[in-house]
Amino acid sequence: MEAGFSRMNDLTVLQASQGLAVYIEKKVRDAKTRGIVIGHDHRHHSSEFARLTAAAFIQRGFKVWFYKELVHTPLVPYTIKKLHAAGGVMITASHNPKDDNGYKVYWENACQIIPPHDEGIASTILKNLEPWGWDYDLVFKSDLVSDPTDQGVIDAYFEEVEALCQNKSDNEATNVKFVYTAMHGVGTPFAKRAFNCFKLPAFTPVEAQVLPDPDFPTVAFPNPEEGKGALTLAIQTAEQVGGNIILANDPDADRLAIAEKQPDGQWIIFSGNQIGSILGAASFEKAIAAGYKPEQLAMVASTVSSKFLARMAEVEGFTFVESLTGFKWIGNTAMRLEKQRLNVIFSYEEAIGFTIGNIVKDKDGVSALAFFSEWAVQLYKRGITAYQYLEELYKKYGYFVSENSYFICDDKKKISSIFDRIRFGNEKENDNKSKFGHKLCYPETIGGHKVIGIRDLTVGYDSSTKDNEPTLPVSSSSEMITFRLDNHTVFTIRTSGTEPKIKYYSELRGESEDQARKDLHHVVEAIGDELMEYEKNGLAKKKED
């Protein structure tokens, strides 16, 4: 947040809102009467940005559904669904550092926007740059404004959360102890209410992190995905109270991290893929117990997430579909499957984002938190931990081990040259017959293993299709290449849209965990040495805990 047309500030928020209002009015039927949903978190200036956003829509004559109090992000898309609104905006920077803020846009289908709407909105913003007004208090004076809380929307949300619960009596009787951290965010009241809906025993909060604080004083990064560094206080609290499981929401409570104390006293922090495997398997078990047939069910995961659910689908007979990274793609993919009369029971991305059922078509750390906790109660009743359950799944479907991290590079030209070399070789060879302009020259081996498949969603190439055209959307705005190796390794390298990082997501399916981890780590080393040439290019590796 700072001055400048490429920064988050009062002017750019107002300009974005004006353009969005004009675009929605043009594209969505009865948009003004259906209204726009606006929510915000606790970050610096979030309230002011939300009020400016509302002012733009009010001045355009829109009904505005404005949450006066802090909400967790999933409530905005849920409210769009519940009130049949024309769209929505959530002011949040999720788990980013304290100086950041963000502007998250949802379409009338309660999913985040995708092409062509993103481009259309951007174009319309440029045509509406002159401020219409700066009345921060218009939202409190206009008759066009209502708080969805007064319409019972939050109550309705928790009714749908409660409908996920199947074992209230076991939940009430359990001795499993849960510890919760909101990571200085908005999640605490919503997490408490979700636990109450499930009749789960009250969790022990991490007191130093339980209240919203935009300065995030106890963590370097307010992102529970960062691992032990972010969960230090939660682990200390759990040790003090004899906790079994730690549940951590990110600041806007759309993500969920989980750690579990093992019988030997060690804490295991589950990766997003491990949580996704557990939740996916639990969702399938519950659906089958409820009378569904496998062919009626579907799951979705991002293309950089684990292939565990794909393997499980092969064995069990349900439908599994990959999407591009991000819930704007995952949610829209789920909606397409529902139009095919499939019941999408679970969706996820490896960055600890999960959707249980069809409450929202966005990640929701609150409903996932309650669902996981109830499943943990059932597992402990069976006499096994969540990690032991994961081991059982691996024995049945194969050991899926992953190693995900990133390299830091804030030089866009250097990033471009790195991917050019991967794509076209050390020296580009012109090819006038190729749509790429140069001859493709991807590596034939990586880490000594033969490359058996390549999908490049930046230039539009897929070696596995007949016409070499990818089935997933192609975008030249970011780098993204996936490799498949002959030792059952799949990895993707891509640039981040919000951070100066080159991320990699790698996974290997093997017969034993130890050997799979060794084999995968060898490939990961080759990603850095052979593909990134990280030392030569001066790339910094992520600092490990």
ZAROFI-982179 format. One record per atom (N, C-alpha, C): residue in one letter; y negated, z negated, x. Coordinates in steps of 0.02 Angstrom, whole numbers, plus 50000, padded with zeros to 5 digits. Each point is the difference from the previous one (the first is absolute). Layout:
<rs>
AYZX...
</rs>
This chain:
<rs>
M500595000050042M499415000049958M499385000050044E499625005549997E499395000450038E499615006149976A499415000950028A499585005749980A500325006550022G499865005449963G500255006550019G500385003349943F499975006749998F500315003649945F500765000250003S500284998150057S500734999750006S500254992850000R499574995449976R500174992949998R499974997349929M500284994249990M500004996749935M499364995949995N499555002249956N499384996349988N499765001549930D499454996749979D499785000749931D499875007349981L499695003850044L499845007049985L500635004249992T500464999550047T500605004249996T500444998149941V500024993549984V500384997849941V499695002949936L499334999749996L499665002749941L500105007549994Q499955003550056Q500095007350000Q500725001849980A500484996450028A500705001349982A500124998849926S499704994749973S500104998349930S499685005149954Q499415002550019Q499675005149960Q500425006449998G500245002150057G500425006050002G500644999149962L500314994150007L500624998649964L499895000049925A499444997149978A499854999849928A499925007049971V499635004250035V499905006949977V500665003849998Y500414999050050Y500645003650004Y500484997849945I500064993449990I500454997549948I499765002249931E499354999849989E499725002349936E500205007249986K500015004150052K500155007149994K500755001249990K500424996150033K500715001550004K500444996149952V499774994249976V500434995749959V499745000049927R500455001349955R499825000249929R499774993149976D499454999949962D499734993849972D499874994650053A499815002350059A499944995450057A499504994349986K499445001549970K499484994949991K500224994549952T500355001949947T500224994949953T500614996250025R500435003350037R500594996650028R499794995250055G499515002050039G499714995550048G500315000250070I499694996350044I500214999450070I500134992750015V500534998550037V500184993250019V499744998650070I499674994350009I499734998350066I500204992850017G500294999250059G500194993450025G499774999350073H500024993950025H499804998950069H500344993850028D500064999950066D500284994250034D499444995550025H500144996050050H499544994850023H499625001850063R500095006050025R499695001750064R499235000149995H499704999850059H499275000450003H499765006249963H499534999049954H499675005349961H500455003249947S500614997749991S500445003049949S499684999549931S499734994249984S499694999149934S499425004749990E499565000650050E499435004549995E500225007249992F500505002050039F500245006949996F500305001449931A500364995149973A500305000949933A499455000749947R499484995950006R499465000349951R499615006650004L499915002650061L499685006550008L500435005649971T500654999450011T500475004949972T499945000049924A500004994149971A499934999549927A499345002949976A499464998750037A499345002449980A499995007649995A500325003450047A500015007349998A500345002649936F500574996949983F500365002249940F499624998149936I499694994250000I499614998049941I499435004949988Q499665001850053Q499435004649993Q500225007049977R500645001450010R500275006449976R500274999449929G499984993949973G500224999049931G500724998249992F500344997750053F500704998249997F500094992949974K500534998949963K500264993349989K500264997450067V499844993950018V500234997250064V500404993749987W500625000150024W500434994249998W499934996550068F499604994850002F499804996950063F500294993050007Y500414999150052Y500274993450015Y499464995950035K499764994849968K499484995850029K500284995550056E500624997949991E500324995750050E500425004250048L500204996850055L500415003350050L500685001949970V500245005950017V500665002149977V500405002950058H500664999849993H500415003550049H500045007449980T500055004250049T499925007349991T500435002849943P500644998149993P500415003149947P499734999249930L499554995249989L499734999149933L499565005949978V499705003550048V499595005749980V500425005749972P500525002350035P500425005249968P500354997549937Y500204993649999Y500314997449939Y499525000349941T499384998350013T499505000149946T499875007149975I499995004850046I499945007049979I500565001849953K500614998150018K500585001449958K499944996449932K499824993750002K500004996049939K499455002149952L499415001650026L499435001749957L499905007549993H500455003950030H499965007349996H499325002350025A499784997150056A499355001650028A500025006850036A499415002550015A499945006750031A500094999750076G499984994150029G500084999450073G499804993050021G499984999050065G499834993350024G499805000050073V499654994650019V499794998950069V500144992850019M500324999150058M500104993350027M499634999650066I499544995150006I499644998950062I500414995250043T500305002550052T500424996050044T500135003750065A500104996450053A500235002950063A500704997550016S500334997349949S500704997950006S500084995250059H500385002050051H500164995650056H499605001850063N499485004049993N499605001950058N499604994150027P499715000750060P499594994650028P499414998149956K499704994350015K499504996949955K499375004249991D499835004250047D499385003949995D500095006349958D500605001349976D500145006049962D499954998849925N499895005349963N500094999949928N500205007049979G500215000849937G500255006549979G499915001349926Y500135006249980Y499865002449932Y500625003949978K500414997049959K500655002849981K499955003049930V500165006449993V499905003549937V500675001649966Y500034998649935Y500595001449959Y499825005049946W500475004449984W499915005049948W500234997349932E499945003849948E500174997849933E500754998349993N500425002650044N500714998549998N500174993450035A499484996450022A500074993450033A500315000650069C499995005950029C500205001150069C499395001550042Q500054998650065Q499465002050045Q499935007650000I499385002250012I499875007249996I500355004050055I500205006049983I500295004850046I499655006749990P500135004950044P499705006649989P500215002849932P499565003849967P499345002350024P499434995249984H500164994449968H499454995649978H499614997050058D500334998450055D499634997150057D499475004950026E500195006350005E499535005050024E499455001349948G500205000049937G499515001149947G499494994449996I500234993850009I499554994349999I499525000350059A500265001550059A499595000450060A499455005349992S500185005649971S499515005349988S499474997949951T500204996449947T499534997849949T499544994650026I500244995950045I499574994950031I499425003350036L500145005350036L499485003450038L499465003149955K500175001149937K499525002849952K499614994649963N500164993750015N499684994449963N499804994550049L499645001950052L499834995250052L499374996049984E499575002649958E499384996449983E500174994049956P499834993950022P500174994049960P499715000249930W500404998149951W499774999649931W499654993449986G500104995250043G499704993449990G500364994850041W499704994250009W500294994850043W500074993449964D500155000149937D500024993849960D500684996650008Y500034995050044Y500624996350012Y500214995949939D499514998249958D500144995649944D500115003749934L499995006650002L500105003849939L500674998449968V500504998550041V500664998549975V500014993849956F499514995550010F499974993949960F499565000749939K499655005749995K499525001049945K500225005349950S500435004550021S500165005849958S500534998449948D499915002749941D500504999349946D500625004450013L499965004350050L500575004450016L500534996350041V499864993950021V500444996450046V500414994749964S500654999850015S500454994749977S500454997950057D500204993749999D500474997550050D500715000649972P500445003750034P500685000949975P500374993449990T499794994850036T500314993449990T499934997849928D499435001449970D499874998049930D500425004149951Q500275005650024Q500435004249957Q500744998150008G500144994850039G500694997750009G500405004250049V499655003950043V500365004550045V500404996250053I499704994950028I500364996150051I500614996649969D499924997449940D500574996949965D500555005349990A499815006049981A500495005349988A500365001950065Y499625000150054Y500315001550066Y500554994950015F499854993649990F500504994950017F500584999949949E499885002449941E500575000849954E500495005250027E499735005350029E500445005150029E500334997450064V499644996050038V500314996850059V500574995549978E499894996049948E500514995549976E500625003749975A499905006149974A500565003949975A500485002050055L499794999650063L500445001450057L500494994350013C499854994149973C500404994050013C500645000149959Q500564998250032Q500655000049966Q500374993450006N499764995450041N500394993950013N499564993850002K499644998749946K499534994450000K500344993350011S500584999149971S500344993550007S500194998750072D500255005150034D500164999350072D499374998850040N499475003549983N499374999150036N499754992849994E500044997149941E499764993249989E500424994950039A500655001650008A500464995150031A500055000750076T499715005150029T500125001550071T499694994850046N500314999350058N499734995850054N499675004250055V499985006549990V499675004450050V499264998350001K499744999050061K499294998350008K499615006050026F499465001649965F499595005750018F499324997650026V499755003650050V499334998850027V499615006549991Y499364999349980Y499605005949984Y499335000050037T499815005850026T499335000850027T499665006049968A499364999049982A499605005549972A499615003550055M500074997850062M499665003050057M499245000449988H499734994449974H499294999549985H499775004949947G500475002649959G499835005049950G500004997349929V500095004649953V499924998449929V500664998249966G500565000050037G500654999949968G500234993549969T499744994250022T500294993649980T500074999049924P499485000849960P500104998749928P500495004849968F500035006150024F500475004949972F500724998550021A500094998050063A500664998150023A500264993849963K499564995149990K500204993949962K500225001849929R499625004449969R500165001749930R500665003949997A500115004350049A500635003850001A500594995250008F499934995050044F500534995050009F500124996249934N499474998449966N500064996549936N500365004349948C499855006550000C500345004649954C500755000050010F500214999350062F500715000250017F500324993049998K499604994849985K500244993150002K500264998050068L499725003150052L500194998250069L499644993650020P500304996050044P499674993950022P499355001650036A499504995849992A499355001350031A500075000950075F499685005250027F500035001050072F499504995450034T500114998950065T499534996250041T499505004950030P499364999349985P499515004750027P499814998250072V499815004950038V499724998950067V499264998249987E499844993650003E499364997649976E499415003350034A500065001350065A499435002950037A499875007349980Q500475003149964Q499935007149984Q500025001349924V499984994849960V500145000749929V499405002649960L499394998750025L499405002149963L499715006450030P499675004049958P499695006150026P499454998450051D500035003350057D499494999150052D499915006750035P499435003249992P499915006850028P499975000250076D499974994250032D499994999950074D500694999250030F500514998649959F500694999450023F500044995850064P499784993849998P499904996150061P500634998250040T500595000049968T500594997750036T500445005550027V499815006349988V500425005650024V499565005250035A500285003150052A499645005450034A499955006149955F500555001549965F500025005549953F500324997349935P499685000849943P500274997349937P500555004449971N500485001650042N500545004649980N500674996750013P500364997849949P500644996750012P500525004550033E499885006549999E500465004750033E499984999350076E499484996750026E499944999350073E500524995350029G500354996149958G500564995950026G499824992850013K500304997250052K499934992850012K499284997850009G499605004250032G499304998150011G499644998549935A500145004149948A499674999049935A500334994449960L500634998450015L500364995149960L500094993350035T499634998950054T500074993850038T499914993849957L499464999749961L499874994149959L500514999449944A500245005649974A500504999749948A500654997250026I500205001950061I500614997450030I499924992550014Q499424998050025Q499884992950012Q500054996049935T499715002649947T500034996649935T500724999649976A500375005450007A500705000149977A500424994950039E499874999550064E500374995150040E499844992949977Q499384998749982Q499804993349979Q500314998049933V500095004749955V500254998349933V500735001949990G500335002750051G500695002049993G500095006349959G499535004650007G500025006249962G500555004750023N500275003849953N500515005050015N499715007050008I499515001749957I499745006849998I499244999849998I499705004350040I499275000950001I499835006549964L499524999649955L499755005949964L499275000850018A499815005950021A499315001250022A499725006249968N499474999249962N499635005749975N499455001950049D499815006350002D499405001950037D499394998149958P499395000750025P499424997349965P499885002549929D500195006249984D499915002349931D500654999849961A500524996950030A500634998349967A500375006049971D499935005850032D500425005649979D500595001050048R500014996350055R500565000350046R500354993250004L500625000150025L500404993950005L500404999950065A499904994750038A500424998850060A500444993949987I500585000050031I500494994649988I500324997850065A500084993550008A500374997250057A500504994949972E500554999250036E500524995449977E500284996050058K500104993549989K500304995850051K500755000749997Q500305001250058Q500725001150003Q500384993450013P500645000049990P500394993850010P499944997150071D499845004350050D499934997450068D499294997650014G499575000049949G499334997450008G499485005250019Q500225006150014Q499545005350019Q499695003249938W499395002450008W499675003649945W500065007550011I500215003549949I500025007350001I499445002649955I499575004150029I499485003349961I500265006949983F500115001249936F500295006349979F499495005750008S500255005750021S499575005950002S499925002749929G499525004449991G499915003149934G500625003749978N500345003250047N500615003649983N500564995349979Q500044994450033Q500524995149981Q499874997149931I499374998449986I499834997549933I500145005449949G499815006350016G500135005549955G500745001049985S500424999050051S500725000649990S500264994549953I499764993950011I500224994449958I499765000949928L499375001749992L499735000849932L500315006049964G500125005350037G500325005949970G500714998449976A500384996650043A500684998249981A500004995149942A499544995250001A499954995149945A499825003549935S499535004750003S499805003749940S500595003949972F500415002950044F500585003849977F500524995449969E500144994450033E500494995349972E499794997549931K499364998349993K499754997549936K500025005449946A499845006250019A500005005449951A500715001549975I500484999950046I500705001249980I500244994349956A499824993850018A500204994349959A499695000349931A499425003349994A499665000649936A500285005749957G500495003750028G500325005249961G499805007150017Y499565001050048Y499815006850020Y500565003250041K500045006649996K500465003850042K499615002650060P500345000850058P499645002250060P499615006549990E500295004749963E499675006549991E499354999549958Q499884994249970Q499384999049962Q499444997150043L500164998150062L499544996250042L499735004350057A499414998050023A499695003450057A499604995150042M499925001650064M499574996350045M499615005050043V499434997650025V499555004150041V499804996150062A499965003450056A499734996950061A499615005350038S499534997750041S499625004750041S500445002950054T499805005750024T500415003750048T500074996450067V499534995450016V500054996350063V500384993549991S500224998649940S500384993849988S500745001150016S500384994649997S500715000250016S500385004949956K500535002850027K500445004449961K500574996149967F499934993250000F500524995949970F500105001649926L499465000549962L500075001449929L500305006949988A499845004750043A500305006749994A500764999650009R500214996150049R500724999150012R500324996349941M499664994949976M500264996249943M500075004549938A499525004549991A500035004649943A500595004750006E500165002250061E500585004350011E500644996449978V500054993750017V500614996149985V500044998149926E499434997949972E500014997149932E499865005049945G499685005650016G499915005249950G499354999949962F499504996350023F499345000449967F499575005150038T499435001549971T499555005050030T499524996650048F499935002950059F499524997650049F499565005950021V499344998850003V499525005250018V499514997250052E499865004150051E499494998250049E499325002849977S499484996550022S499325002549988S499614999550065L499415002849999L499554999050056L499814992650005T499724998250058T499814993150012T499424997949955G500044994149972G499464997349958G500204999949927F499764994949965F500204999249930F499665005049954K499495003550023K499735005349958K500525005549990W500425001050051W500545004949994W500624996949968I500164993850019I500594996749973I499934999249924G499424997749977G499894999049929G500055006449960N499695005350025N500045006449964N500705002950001T500374998950054T500705002250003T500424996249948A499894993549994A500354996149949A499865002549930M499395001849987M499825002549933M500355006649985R500075004250050R500375006349990R500734998749984L500304995150032L500694998349987L500084997249929E499514996149978E500034997249932E499965005649948K499645005350015K499985005749954K500685003449995Q500434998950050Q500685002649998Q500474995049966R499714995049968R500364994849963R500434995650046L499774999150061L500324995350046L499614993449999N500364994650009N499704993350003N499884998350074V499385000350021V499834998550070V499944992550007I500524997050028I500044992750002I499684996950062F499885004150052F499724997250061F499695005550042S499434998550031S499675004550047S499704995850056Y499975003050059Y499714996150055Y499795004450058E499574997050043E499845002950065E500094994550053E500155002150061E500184995250052E499444995250017A499385001749983A499434995750015A499944994449948I500564996749986I500094994349954I499675001049932G500075006149974G499755001549933G500575001549953F500054996449943F500585000549955F499785000449927T500375003949961T499905000349928T500654998549965I500024994849961I500594998249961I499905002649929G500465004249976G499965002449932G499405004449988N499724999649939N499455004649982N499384996349976I499884994050027I499394996449981I499395003950023V500005002150063V499475004350027V500335005450043K499635005350012K500225005350045K499624999350066D499974993850023D499674998450063D500374994050029K499904998750062K500344994150029K499714993749970D500444995049992D499814993849967D500364994250034G499634996350040G500304994450036G500144993949958V499734999749940V500104994249957V500645000549960S500115005649966S500635000849963S500585000350048A499915003150059A500535000350050A500184993150026L499494995850008L500104993250024L500454996049953A499875000449936A500404996349952A500705002849995F500065006649999F500655003349995F500444998250060F499715000450061F500394998250059F500214992849999S499554995649980S500164992850000S500574998449953E500005003149940E500564999049954E500655002650031W499975005750033W500615002750032W500244995450055A499534997150038A500204995350052A500364994049971V499764997649942V500344994549967V500725001949984Q500125006049976Q500675002349985Q500435000550063L499705002450054L500375000750063L500194993150026Y499554995349999Y500154993250024Y500524996849955K499995001649937K500524997549954K500695002850020R500015006250026R500625002950025R500224997050066G499544996450032G500154996950064G499805004250060I499565004949989I499775004250056I499245000350001T499725001350059T499285000950007T499835007349984A499355001349995A499785006949990A500195004450059Y499964997250060Y500195003950059Y500755001550001Q500404995249979Q500725001249996Q500175005249947Y499625000049947Y500085005249948Y499845006950030L499465000350040L499835006350033L500565002350045E500314995350035E500575001750043E500585002949959E500114997249942E500535002649956E499845007249979L499375001349986L499805006849981L500115004850058Y499844997950060Y500095004350058Y500745001550013K500424994949989K500725001150009K500275005249951K499705000149940K500225004649948K499725007050009Y499365000550018Y499665006550001Y499835002550070G500124995850051G499835001950069G499424995850025Y499994998850066Y499474996050029Y499395004450012F499474998449965F499375003650007F499524995650039V499855001950061V499534996250040V499385004350010S499434996950001S499385003750007S499564996850054E499575003950028E499524997650050E499365004049988N499514996649972N499375003249982N499434996850039S499545004050024S499424997350035S499485005550006Y499564999350050Y499485005050007Y499704999950070F499675005550016F499595000550060F499275000349978I499574997150040I499295000049984I499645005550038C499625004049963C499625005450032C499415001749955D499394999250025D499415001549960D499685006650019D500375004250038D499765006550021D500365005449958K499645002749951K500315004949954K500235006350036K499625002150050K500205006050038K500654998950037K500074994050028K500624998450037K500604999849952I499894997149940I500544999949950I500205007149982S499515004349990S500145006949982S500395003550055S499824998850062S500355003250056S500724997550007I500104993549984I500684997250003I500455003549949F499765000749939F500405003249948F500075007550012D499495003150029D500055007150017D500565001250050R500054995550050R500525000850051R500694999049969I500074995249954I500644998849966I500195006249960R499515003049968R500115005549953R500095006850036F499605001150051F499975006750031F500215000250073G500174994250029G500204999850070G499424998950046N500144999750065N499484998650049N499485005650004E500215006149987E499545005650000E500105004049936K499485000549960K500045003649937K500135007450012E500485002749961E500155007150004E499795003349934N499545004750005N499755003349939N500565003649964D499964999949935D500495003549958D499635002549937N499795006250001N499615002749945N500395000649935K500675000250005K500425000649940K500114993349966S499854994650035S500114993349973S499394997549963K500124996549945K499434997149962K499664994450039F500344997750052F499724994550040F499555002550056G500025006650013G499585003050052G500304999450069H500484995650008H500344999150064H500754999049987K500395001050052K500734999149995K500154992549999L500394997949949L500204993049997L500484998450056C499904994350032C500434998350057C500124992450001Y500294997649946Y500164992949996Y500534998150052P500024993850022P500524998050049P500705000849971E500465002050042E500705001049979E500404993650006T499794995650044T500334993550008T499464994650006I500174994149978I499564994250008I500434994150019G499864996950057G500404994550023G500725002050015G500115006350016G500675002550015G500405001949939H499714999549941H500355001749938H499725006549971K500445004149975K499815006549973K499604999249936V499465003849995V499605000249939V500345004749950I500184997449941I500365004049951I499575001549938G499414997149997G499565001449942G499284998350015I499545004249977I499284998850010I499635001649936R499564995549980R499565001449943R499294998250021D499575005149998D499304999150022D499555001149939L499764994549972L499595000549939L499265001150014T499845001150064T499315001850018T499915007549997V500475003750029V499945007350001V500435003349946G500494996349973G500425002849947G500635003350027Y500444996150031Y500635002750027Y500554995049988D500585002549977D500594995849989D500615004050019S500344997750052S500585003750025S500604999649953S499984995449951S500584999049956S500005004349938T499445003449985T499975004249940T500105007350018K500225003949951K500165007150013K499405003950024D499424998649969D499405003850020D499564996150049N500274994450024N499634995650047N499354997249972E499955000049933E499424997049968E500194992949976P499584995150014P500154993149978P499984999449924T500414995449973T499984998649928T499474994849985L499794996150050L499464995149991L499335003350013P499464997349972P499345003050011P499795000250073V499645005250018V499765001150068V499264998650003S499774996750053S499294998750008S499815000550074S499525004250014S499775000950069S499504994650020S499834995549954S499504994950014S500274994350043S500654999650007S500304994750042S500645002750033E500204996750052E500615002050037E500604996349973M500565003749989M500614996749977M500605004550014I500434997850045I500615003750018I500604995349997T500535002349969T500634996249996T500545003650039F500384996150041F500565002750039F500654996649978R500535004049996R500674997349991R500415001650062L500364995050026L500405000850060L500744999649983D500415002450046D500725000349986D500354993250005N499634994750016N500314993350002N499804995949938H499815003549945H499814996949936H499334996550003T499585002050047T499324997450003T499535004649961V499564996949961V499465003749967V499354996450018F499515003650025F499364996850013F499425004749983T499454996849981T499395003749982T499434997450043I499615004650026I499384998250035I499425002749958R499504995949990R499435002249960R499374996250020T499435003049984T499374996750012T499824995749939S499594994950012S499774995749946S499355002849971G499934999549934G499395002449968G499424995150006T500144993850018T499484994950001T499914996550067E500475000950046E499984996450063E500135004750059P499754998350060P500115004350059P500704999250029K500495002049962K500704998950019K500425006249991I500505000750044I500555004749989I500614995749984K500225000249938K500544995749978K500675003550007Y500534996150011Y500675002849998Y500454995549958Y500455003349964Y500474996649956Y500705002850018S500424995750025S500655002550023S500574995949969E500565003449989E500584996649971E500645003450023L500524995950008L500655002650019L500544996549958R500465003949975R500574997249964R500604999950046G500294994050010G500574999550046G500554995749971E500524999150039E500594996249979E499914992550013S499574998250048S499874992950013S499264999250015E499734994249984E499294998950007E499785000150074D500374996550043D499804999650070D499975006850033Q500525004049990Q500015006650032Q499475004549970A499904999549934A499495004149968A499314998350028R499874993650010R499354998050027R499905002650071K500514999750040K499955002550069K499875007550000D500385003649959D499935007349998D499315002049974L499774996449950L499355001749971L499444998550050H500044994350034H499474998350047H499955005250056H500565002850019H499995005350050H499605006049975V500095001649937V499625005649971V499264998249996V499854993949981V499304997849994V499655000550068E500344998050053E499715000750066E499855007350016A500445004449977A499895007250011A499415002649960I499894997249940I499415002049961I499374998850041G499964994250031G499414998550041G499965004150063D500575000650035D500005003350066D499995007649994E500415002849955E500075007249997E499525003449952L499894997149942L499575003249950L499274997950008M499874993550001M499314997750005M499745000550072E500464999750049E499794999450071E499444994850004Y500174994049975Y499494995049987Y499654997650064E500364999650055E499684997750062E499525005450027K500235006150000K499585005650023K499385000749957N500084999049934N499445000849954N499594993749989G500204994650033G499614993849996G500034996749931L500585000749966L500074996949935L500214992750008A499734995749959A500194992950001A500544998849948K500514996150018K500524998149952K499774994049959K500284999349941K499874994149959K500224993850039K499584994949997K500184993650031K500524996649956E500584998650028E500534996749962E499894992649998D500294996749948D499944992849993D500324996450058
</rs>
